[in-house]
Amino acid sequence: MGDQCAAARRARGARKAPSQSSAPVPPPSHSARPPARGGGRAGAGRGDARPPGEQAKDINPRDAPSRTDPQGATSASSRAEKGSAPSEPGSGRTGKGASNAGPGRKPVPARKDSARRETGAVPKTKEPPSRGPPAVASYCCTGADSSGGVKSGAVGPPRLRDVLKTLSLGRQDTSEAAELVNQLIRKLVSAIRARESTFSSIDILGTGSYYEHVKISAPNEFDIMFTMPAPRVELEQCDASGAFYYVRLKRNPQGNELDKFLQEDGTLAACKMLFALRNIIKEIVKSMTRTEMKVTVDKKKAGSPAITLRIGNPPMEISVDIILALEIRSQSWPASTQEGLKIEKWLGSKVKQEYKWKPIYLVPKHAKDGRALKEDTWRLSFSHIEKDMIKNHGNTKTCCESKGVKCCRKSCLKLLKHLLDQLKTKDGNRRGLDKFCSYHAKTAFFQACVLWPDDKQWLLTDLESCFQKFLDYFLDCLNNANLPHFFIPTHNLFSRRLIDKASNDFLSKEIKYEINNRFPIFELQN
């Protein structure tokens, strides 16, 4: 009887022993994949690139619009939006450009299960259907990985929040910098009004990223308009963009203070006015004693409307750009702006009407005529409205209030500005990156807010997928060389007349590389 039991146990043991050849094959390790581009490039082949001890988190893109390109390929951000966990570049691949969950392929359960056992990830529940706009153009980066396309789930969940923390301005530093700037501006305005009757009515309007509360890294740059009310004027459009104008004064029997700046053809000379203001400021700065504060005036830059002052010594100096601006209240906005400011679905028709009643400003900026610059032209400026839209950016009045739902709109703008700054720092002006500026990021931001107007499409908890969506749109603008001015749609900020194809293509390639490798450029700041 004992022999029979022992024989039965041996038989059962033989049936349970697995075959060596039938064991499941684990997916390739992340360290075995080739770098995304170039040998030895920083950030290539770094896998997750997360700080030690941090675990991968699934993206939860609620309410983000799904987008599919015309050929049926799905964008990087839309693949994340459909509920798939963010993939590691190179994970689960059997060859270059191959994926077990790519477009047109059915996922293999065995490989998914083995991947979950390896990473310890919990299977995701089915996401609710997207509630984005039903018909939105596809802003995705298509193409194979080897050709510079964007990989699925390339934005790492914990990284962007960490980057944003480093971009926050210190309260103490901000307070000290603002106090120095305010002291300087008060002294300048008081002295200018007393010295020159032409500028006796100038006022102050803070513009730019500091006053829009999207300044990053350090409070070391301030943009301030010196506005002055203009008499009744006639605007003559000087090029096809609709952004640049000649200004003529309407007849006034009593005359006015600006007559001294008129050209022979009756146009108001922007160069003469800016030159006069610049000389007054230089005299005031020269008369200031060192005990007050150290202030210097930068040399004039060709075509720039700004008078740049610097407070202190590098590397702790503060830059202050002063821009002369004519305030036009007596007439409606120019015809070139009629198709702009499409904010009805975002901020509402009532807000748009309120903006339309506000004045417009003209700043002395040269229009480009091929390689030459047209002198004495004025450019439309809507800085005051841009500042208000960024401050009150919500589709609902309670967006980002203390008791309201927080959105990530301004966070996405800060991240794009920081990405451009870091790329320009790394590559310098060698590849034409100096042609790109923060105003390009701000314009793309406004256009994205119109494309996705609902606050639920910008939830702070969906920062990663929202930033990917925003980058997709910005890349689409680069690839098509088309970024319309938000107020003047006929003015293309990415036209070949302003930015050459080589510079556009280089920036697009650099951004795609950063997406695919989880933004190694952000680590350079440390």
Secondary structure as GFF3:
##gff-version 3
##sequence-region A 1 526
A	DSSP	alpha_helix	2	16	.	.	.	ID=ss1
A	DSSP	three_ten_helix	20	22	.	.	.	ID=ss2
A	DSSP	three_ten_helix	30	32	.	.	.	ID=ss3
A	DSSP	alpha_helix	76	81	.	.	.	ID=ss4
A	DSSP	alpha_helix	109	119	.	.	.	ID=ss5
A	DSSP	three_ten_helix	145	147	.	.	.	ID=ss6
A	DSSP	alpha_helix	157	167	.	.	.	ID=ss7
A	DSSP	alpha_helix	171	195	.	.	.	ID=ss8
A	DSSP	three_ten_helix	197	199	.	.	.	ID=ss9
A	DSSP	beta_strand	203	207	.	.	.	ID=ss10
A	DSSP	alpha_helix	208	212	.	.	.	ID=ss11
A	DSSP	beta_strand	221	229	.	.	.	ID=ss12
A	DSSP	beta_strand	233	237	.	.	.	ID=ss13
A	DSSP	beta_strand	244	249	.	.	.	ID=ss14
A	DSSP	three_ten_helix	257	261	.	.	.	ID=ss15
A	DSSP	alpha_helix	270	287	.	.	.	ID=ss16
A	DSSP	beta_strand	295	297	.	.	.	ID=ss17
A	DSSP	beta_strand	306	311	.	.	.	ID=ss18
A	DSSP	beta_strand	318	328	.	.	.	ID=ss19
A	DSSP	three_ten_helix	335	337	.	.	.	ID=ss20
A	DSSP	alpha_helix	349	356	.	.	.	ID=ss21
A	DSSP	beta_strand	360	364	.	.	.	ID=ss22
A	DSSP	beta_strand	367	369	.	.	.	ID=ss23
A	DSSP	beta_strand	372	374	.	.	.	ID=ss24
A	DSSP	beta_strand	378	381	.	.	.	ID=ss25
A	DSSP	alpha_helix	383	391	.	.	.	ID=ss26
A	DSSP	alpha_helix	409	427	.	.	.	ID=ss27
A	DSSP	three_ten_helix	433	435	.	.	.	ID=ss28
A	DSSP	alpha_helix	438	451	.	.	.	ID=ss29
A	DSSP	three_ten_helix	455	458	.	.	.	ID=ss30
A	DSSP	three_ten_helix	460	462	.	.	.	ID=ss31
A	DSSP	alpha_helix	463	479	.	.	.	ID=ss32
A	DSSP	alpha_helix	501	516	.	.	.	ID=ss33
A	DSSP	three_ten_helix	520	525	.	.	.	ID=ss34
###
